[in-house]
Amino acid sequence: GAGVSQTPSNKVTEKGKYVELRCDPISGHTALYWYRQSLGQGPEFLIYFQGTGAADDSGLPNDRFFAVRPEGSVSTLKIQRTERGDSAVYLCASSLSRQGNPGLSYNEQFFGPGTRLTVL
Amino acid sequence: QKEVEQDPGPLSVPEGAIVSLNCTYSNSAFQYFMWYRQYSRKGPELLMYTYSSGNKEDGRFTAQVDKSSKYISLFIRDSQPSDSATYLCAMSASDTGRRALTFGSGTRLQVQP
């Protein structure tokens, strides 16, 4: 079946502009995550949704970043007043949320290809 | 200091070599340990996960976790040029509740034909 998709694949914007990045998770996955990956670094957690609600937004760097998931499926990451330091690849992942015995089952996070954001 | 430390490489080996990749971590709450592979301009894909300490084998890949030393390893046997990618270790405290993964910075591997 279809994996996690993200649009656009590339986004170039100017400093101070507003951008929206979209994530379509795997159908049926209740959990959705946003990560940010800077050049030469591993992904860093931004926010996690369980259904429609943000269960953990402790990774958002400041109040310019906001994310929504109004119907529990598609999510949009919104960045206001973009800065050059926001340039990175923004990754989305989704997973099931099954309860199971630790070690016997694992809710794998499936990643999308990312949106490469460049702020000039 | 980062919670998860990983040598960035690059690591260059000849085809057929055994590759050893590793990470150290500081958070004793981590219980799940994952290895992801990431090709250029692609998202990470899960190779293996291990719960708590121990070894796990899957084909040419073996993952080891030593919680007492806070050290994890991934071994790749009979390495192939198609294994050339960045390998990311990742960890989490649980599979329920807060599911965010904490990643290492990744090790870039090049397998020479």
Interface residues (C-beta under 8 A of the other chain):
Chain A: V4 A31 Y33 Y35 G40 Q41 G42 P43 E44 F45 Y48 A55 D56 G59 L91 A93 S95 S97 Q99 G100 P102 G103 S105 Y106 N107 E108 Q109 F110 F111 G112 P113 G114 R116
Chain B: V4 Q6 P8 Q31 Y32 Y36 R41 K42 G43 P44 E45 L46 Y49 Y51 S52 L88 A90 D95 T96 R98 R99 A100 L101 T102 F103 G104 S105 G106
